[in-house]
Amino acid sequence: MTASLEETLEDLCDEISIILSSSSLKEAYINKPGNASRKKDIKTVSYLELQESASYLSQIYKKVCMMGYLGKDKPIFSFLRPEKFRNALGGEFALFGSALLLLPIAFVSTQVSDVSEMRSKLSQFIMTLDVNEGKEFIRALRYMNPSYKGEIDGEMDIEKMANNTSLYDILVFSSDFDEIARNMVNGYYLTFIGYSYLIEKKCETFEQNVRRAFLKILSYQPDTLIMKKYGAYVSLKISKMASKIADCPTCGDIENLDRYMTDAGFNPGSTADIIASSIALYDLERWYRNKISSGIWLPLPKGCNRAGK
């Protein structure tokens, strides 16, 4: 028995949205140095806010996933509305960085057959993020009040960028001081580094492997959220401390570094966002394999009205 392409697309995008939103839930659940988790809130964000934000994003990922196949009829970042989250739940949207990384993944997800094909497709898509995407990004950013919002030295402050700058150019400009932007304009290289650590499965449990990937990324790339709040010296110091942790960190290793960073307010939030996207790729790779086993071949065909078996 066959299903219509429209039914198959909706089912696939339902599953993809679950995977993407759950990647943030998993990232937040696992206790990592300086981040909010099931074990603790931190000064700037609570674990409940992370859970609520991930749940809110699920419906958005589905809409963007379907647009990735059917065609864009509006900017994908127009769906990212922190004010709607605030009106509904009364709190602050807490996953802006993760959404920036995962929305493009949602868009290209039905256009590839596995994760290995996704990197080039993402690079191509990021380059198409135009002025309208830039306007929607800035609009959403205004509601966030993140540490990097406001005037930036040079010609491109937030207000000058608001009406006439493509999102791709904003990301290129921001890549000098923001690792999420740098990751996006460079083929999601940090996301794929984190993914490579996860698929190695070097440690005994998934939780340990996520912590390992987190610390490896933090060692390799000083966290730019910490850098913007506390300066380069502190961010480099944290990276050095992370590099000295055992390859498969023990609970004691994590707790000692976590206590130091949490007490000081050092939250490597950008690294957490990168790891959420790495977890998304890890789960998507298994999902692509399962689709082939069930007789659904990706990328979905264009111009046909049937798919699957």
PyMOL commands that set and color helices and strands:
alter all, ss='L'
color gray80, all
select helices_A, chain A and resi 5-29+47-70+76-79+82-89+96-111+115-126+131-142+158-161+167-174+179-185+189-200+206-220+224-230+232-243+251-264+269-293
alter helices_A, ss='H'
color red, helices_A
select strands_A, chain A and resi 3-4+306-307
alter strands_A, ss='S'
color yellow, strands_A
deselect
rebuild
show_as cartoon
